[in-house]
Amino acid sequence: MNIARTVEDIRSLLFKSPGPVGLVPTMGFLHEGHMSLFNQARKDSKTVVGTIFVNPTQFGPSEDLESYPVNIERDIKLLESAGVDILFIPTRDVMYPDGFDTWVEVGELTTRLEGHIRPGHFRGVSTVVAKLFNIVRPSKAYFGQKDAQQLLVLKELNKDLNFGIDIVSMPIVREHDGLAMSSRNSYLTSDQRIAASVLYRSLKTASRIYLNGEKSAGSIRKEIENVLNEEPLASIEYISLADTKSLCELEFVEVECLVSIAVKIGTTRLIDNIVLHPKELR
């Protein structure tokens, strides 16, 4: 595996590499969810490019930028074993050199859910991903469904800016008790880790009552809230039942519906989601 740390280095390596190229952008501290993206990219691509960059512009002033978990040596070993061809590990100065003042903002989709709670977050995500798309110029780029809103935003960015990349969505990878894999799970104490299973349990409750015939978004939301409130370590930030394309909140679940939640377990903020499919009722 070749490691590049500058734009010039990675472009030089890509010039000598066969296509198609598959790109997997990450912030590192890799887990099985990340590795599922790399494994799919390996199946689809002649050249697999991974990136590790903890992007400062997508963190708010009171968020966890300085404490975000990092283990580059472990990540390199995992990516070598997965058959990744090129790993791009830029510094902040490489991605945002002195005088950098160009930003990419996607519109309406970023005003809801995570965009509402975390102002500026998606400007940072969109800008860094646009830069990576431009630097690597892949045929395909791989992202996880756990960050469902981010996935929608990046599909919009890709379409509107004519990158022409195939954005591949991969399913959420879960722990044995259903907790969605996340680098931030490492923040949890043993008691908090047990408590965190309530997120998926609440989503499964939503799925069950929907499949039993409940279509009122308000009623489903209330059931999710009831399950989450049973866990004393859980603090709800939002519960959303929204159209999977527009992220507009639904009154009744009569179209494909993204059920997404943001919950703090102690001080650790976790997100998760499922999709309710009307066709499953037929």
SVG drawing of the C-alpha trace seen along z (x, -y; Angstrom):
<svg xmlns="http://www.w3.org/2000/svg" viewBox="-53 -34 57 44">
<polyline fill="none" stroke="black" stroke-width="0.4" points="0.0,0.0 1.3,-3.4 0.8,-6.3 0.5,-9.9 0.5,-13.0 0.3,-15.7 -2.0,-16.4 1.0,-16.1 1.9,-12.7 -1.5,-11.2 -2.0,-12.6 1.3,-11.1 0.3,-7.7 -3.1,-7.8 -1.6,-8.8 0.2,-5.4 -2.8,-3.4 -5.4,-1.6 -9.1,-2.5 -11.8,-2.3 -10.9,-4.0 -12.9,-3.5 -12.7,-6.1 -13.5,-5.6 -13.2,-8.9 -12.9,-8.4 -11.8,-10.2 -9.9,-7.1 -10.2,-5.0 -11.6,-2.4 -14.1,0.3 -16.1,3.0 -18.5,0.5 -15.6,-1.3 -14.1,2.0 -17.4,3.0 -16.9,-0.1 -13.3,0.9 -14.3,4.5 -17.0,3.4 -14.6,1.0 -12.1,3.8 -14.7,5.9 -15.7,3.0 -12.4,1.3 -9.0,1.8 -7.5,-0.8 -8.9,-1.5 -8.1,-4.8 -8.7,-5.4 -8.4,-8.7 -7.9,-9.5 -8.5,-13.1 -10.2,-14.4 -11.8,-17.4 -11.8,-20.4 -14.3,-22.4 -17.2,-20.0 -16.8,-20.3 -18.6,-23.0 -16.8,-25.0 -18.0,-22.9 -17.7,-19.5 -15.1,-16.8 -12.4,-17.7 -9.5,-17.7 -10.6,-14.4 -11.7,-12.6 -10.1,-9.1 -7.0,-8.5 -4.9,-5.4 -3.1,-5.8 -0.8,-2.8 -3.7,-0.4 -5.7,-1.9 -2.7,-1.4 -2.5,2.3 -6.2,2.8 -6.1,1.1 -3.1,3.1 -4.9,6.3 -8.0,5.2 -5.9,4.7 -6.2,0.9 -3.8,-0.4 -3.4,-4.1 -3.9,-5.8 -4.1,-9.6 -3.3,-11.1 -3.2,-14.9 -2.6,-17.4 -4.8,-20.4 -2.3,-22.6 -2.6,-20.4 -6.4,-20.5 -6.8,-24.1 -3.6,-26.1 -3.1,-29.7 -5.6,-31.9 -8.2,-29.1 -11.6,-30.8 -13.7,-28.7 -16.7,-26.7 -19.3,-24.3 -22.8,-24.5 -25.7,-22.3 -29.1,-24.1 -32.4,-22.9 -31.3,-19.4 -28.7,-20.8 -31.2,-22.9 -32.8,-19.9 -31.8,-17.3 -28.0,-17.3 -27.8,-20.6 -30.2,-22.3 -28.5,-20.9 -24.9,-21.4 -24.8,-24.7 -21.9,-24.7 -21.4,-21.0 -22.5,-20.2 -20.6,-23.1 -17.4,-21.5 -18.4,-18.0 -19.4,-19.2 -16.2,-21.2 -13.8,-18.5 -15.6,-15.8 -15.7,-18.1 -11.9,-18.6 -11.4,-14.8 -13.6,-14.1 -11.5,-16.7 -8.2,-15.4 -8.9,-11.6 -11.5,-11.8 -12.9,-8.3 -15.5,-6.4 -17.2,-5.4 -17.2,-6.7 -18.5,-4.7 -20.4,-6.0 -22.4,-4.3 -26.1,-4.6 -25.6,-5.4 -25.0,-9.0 -28.1,-9.0 -28.5,-12.8 -24.8,-13.1 -25.4,-10.5 -28.3,-12.5 -26.3,-15.8 -23.3,-14.2 -25.5,-12.7 -26.9,-16.2 -23.5,-17.7 -22.3,-15.1 -25.3,-15.8 -25.3,-19.6 -21.5,-20.0 -21.4,-17.4 -18.7,-15.2 -20.3,-12.2 -19.3,-9.8 -21.3,-6.8 -22.2,-7.3 -22.5,-3.8 -24.5,-3.5 -23.6,-0.6 -25.8,0.8 -25.2,0.0 -23.0,2.5 -24.1,3.2 -22.8,4.7 -24.3,7.9 -26.9,5.8 -27.8,3.6 -25.7,0.6 -24.5,-1.0 -20.8,-0.9 -19.2,-4.3 -15.7,-5.6 -17.4,-7.6 -18.6,-4.4 -15.1,-4.3 -16.0,-7.2 -18.6,-5.1 -18.0,-3.6 -19.1,0.0 -22.4,-1.1 -23.0,-3.6 -22.2,-1.0 -24.9,1.2 -27.3,-1.7 -26.6,-2.7 -28.4,0.4 -31.6,-1.5 -31.1,-3.4 -31.6,-0.4 -34.2,1.0 -36.3,-2.1 -36.0,-1.9 -37.0,1.7 -40.1,0.7 -40.9,-1.8 -40.5,0.8 -42.7,3.3 -45.6,1.0 -45.4,-0.3 -45.6,3.3 -48.5,3.9 -50.4,1.1 -49.6,-2.2 -49.1,-5.0 -49.3,-8.0 -45.8,-9.6 -46.7,-11.2 -47.7,-7.9 -44.6,-6.2 -42.5,-9.1 -44.1,-8.8 -43.3,-5.1 -39.7,-5.7 -39.6,-8.5 -41.1,-6.1 -38.5,-3.4 -35.6,-6.0 -37.0,-7.5 -36.9,-4.2 -33.0,-4.5 -31.9,-7.0 -28.5,-7.6 -30.2,-8.6 -31.0,-12.2 -33.0,-12.8 -31.9,-15.5 -34.3,-14.6 -36.6,-12.0 -37.5,-12.4 -39.8,-10.6 -39.1,-12.2 -39.4,-11.6 -36.2,-9.8 -35.6,-12.1 -36.5,-15.6 -36.1,-15.0 -39.4,-16.8 -41.2,-15.6 -44.1,-13.3 -47.5,-13.3 -48.4,-9.9 -46.0,-7.2 -47.3,-6.6 -44.0,-7.0 -40.6,-5.6 -39.7,-7.1 -36.3,-7.7 -36.6,-7.3 -33.6,-8.9 -32.6,-9.7 -29.9,-11.6 -29.4,-10.7 -26.7,-11.5 -25.6,-8.7 -23.8,-10.6 -21.8,-13.1 -21.5,-11.0 -23.7,-11.9 -24.9,-9.0 -27.1,-8.9 -28.9,-6.0 -31.7,-5.3 -33.8,-2.8 -36.0,-3.1 -39.7,-2.2 -40.8,-0.8 -44.5,-1.0 -44.1,2.0 -43.4,4.1 -47.1,3.7 -48.4,5.2"/>
</svg>
